């Protein structure tokens, strides 16, 4: 994901994942969890539910707390990034 998400979005993703982990551990199917616990509380589609499950929210929350979370490497001469001839 290229952009940092806002805190409320990350909270929703975290909560959906927590509910999923709780009920999946008890042996309930994904559809049951979605229909009985996620759809009513969050009002999201099944596709969005699966998208939320695929998001690494822990990493994104950590990046939000520390800034961008991505360090660019600096070359020996002090420049950042990749030159075109270096990329090939």
C-alpha positions as a printed Julia matrix, in Angstrom:
88×3 Matrix{Float64}:
   0.0     0.0     0.0
   1.52    3.23   -1.08
  -0.29    5.7     1.15
  -0.63    5.74    4.9
  -4.18    5.11    6.05
  -5.97    7.23    8.6
  -6.37    6.0    12.17
 -10.11    5.33   11.99
  -9.69    3.12    8.92
  -6.92    1.17   10.65
  -9.08    0.79   13.75
 -11.88   -0.71   11.62
  -9.49   -3.09    9.88
  -8.02   -4.12   13.24
 -11.45   -4.73   14.76
 -12.63   -6.79   11.75
  -9.49   -8.92   11.98
  -9.9    -9.41   15.74
 -13.52  -10.55   15.31
 -12.47  -12.87   12.48
  -9.65  -14.44   14.52
 -11.93  -14.92   17.53
 -14.69  -16.75   15.64
 -12.48  -18.53   13.11
 -10.59  -20.07   16.02
 -13.89  -21.5    17.25
 -14.44  -23.18   13.87
 -16.97  -20.83   12.25
 -16.84  -20.29    8.48
 -15.94  -16.98    6.85
 -19.47  -16.48    5.53
 -21.0   -17.11    8.97
 -18.61  -14.62   10.57
 -19.36  -12.04    7.9
 -23.15  -12.42    7.98
 -23.56  -12.61   11.75
 -20.86  -10.32   13.1
 -19.24   -8.12   10.47
 -22.02   -6.98    8.13
 -24.26   -5.61   10.89
 -21.56   -3.81   12.85
 -19.47   -2.37   10.01
 -21.84   -2.26    7.02
 -19.21   -3.51    4.56
 -19.52   -5.88    1.63
 -18.11   -9.4     1.55
 -15.43   -8.22   -0.89
 -14.39   -5.44    1.51
 -14.37   -7.96    4.36
 -11.86  -10.11    2.49
  -9.82   -7.01    1.59
  -9.65   -6.03    5.27
  -8.44   -9.54    6.15
  -5.57   -9.21    3.68
  -4.31   -5.88    5.1
  -1.3    -6.03    7.4
  -2.81   -3.56    9.86
  -0.12   -4.08   12.5
   2.59   -2.86   10.13
   0.47    0.09    8.97
  -0.32    1.12   12.54
   3.36    0.96   13.41
   4.16    3.12   10.36
   1.54    5.67   11.43
   3.12    5.94   14.87
   6.71    6.26   13.63
   6.12    8.33   10.48
   6.52    6.82    7.05
   8.25    3.67    8.28
  10.31    3.52    5.1
  13.93    4.54    5.03
  15.56    5.38    1.74
  19.07    4.14    1.36
  21.72    6.77    0.81
  24.45    6.13   -1.74
  28.11    6.62   -1.0
  28.09   10.07   -2.63
  25.16   11.19   -0.45
  22.44   10.91   -3.13
  19.23    9.01   -2.55
  17.3     6.73   -4.89
  18.26    4.61   -7.85
  19.87    5.86  -11.02
  18.54    4.49  -14.28
  21.83    2.77  -15.13
  21.92    1.21  -11.62
  18.44   -0.26  -12.03
  19.38   -2.42  -14.99
